Each structure stands twice: as structure tokens, then as C-alpha cells.
Amino acid sequence: MPSTTTYRSGQVVVVNVPYSDQSGAKPRPALVVSAEGFHRNLPDIIVCPVSSQPKYYERPGPGDRPLRHWQTVGLRHPSTVRVSNIVAVDKRVVTRVLGSVEAEDLDTVKKALRHAFSL
């Protein structure tokens, strides 16, 4: 049965994000990047994992977008959206919504997505 919960682009949710090598997964925050109109009738949402590892915040790579306003989302540490690790997750595995990122941070992530997909 499809989830009746709606998610919006810019929300930070907690989901089990798979490791890059597919050896497992762990619960972590992730930024919803798919639009509600796109995923409304789909079982999945598209997210980018959010990392609190200092190396991504202090020296972000081309696929990393540090959140300037990470505290307003409810994150405990300076955090970075890992645009390079985009993933689709079943809506039913979302355990909670932490909050929404500020417009400035969402715009930065959207620009990175456009660049990543040559849009």
C-alpha cells in the first residue's frame, strides 16, 4: 500500500541510507530533492544523504554542499548534503521529518543537481 504521507523538496527526513559499497545501511538524515508533484503517486522519494563528517563540511568536494543554516533544520552538527550520493528510498522507510532547509541552502543544492545532471 502506498504511503499517504506527503514529502516536500527541502525537507530533511531520517531514512536508512545504503553505504556506497552496498554492504549495509544506517539511519541518517537526508534531504528530499524530488518535487511533490513528481513523487506523489510513486512509492519512492529521491533524497541526498546529509553527513556530519567534518571533512565534507570543512573541505567540500564537487558533490558536497555544506548547509549554512544546519541548526534551523534541527541537525546537531555542521552538516553537508552529499549531492554525489543521490538515492531513491521507499516512503515507508522514512522514520521522521526533522525540518526544512532554508531557501538559500536549497537553492545551492538545486544548482549542484542541475550541474550534476547537465540540466
Helices and strands as residue ranges (DSSP letters): E 11-18, E 25-32, H 36-39, E 44-51, H 54-58, E 64-66, H 70-73, E 80-82, G 83-85, E 87-90, G 91-93, E 96-100, H 103-116
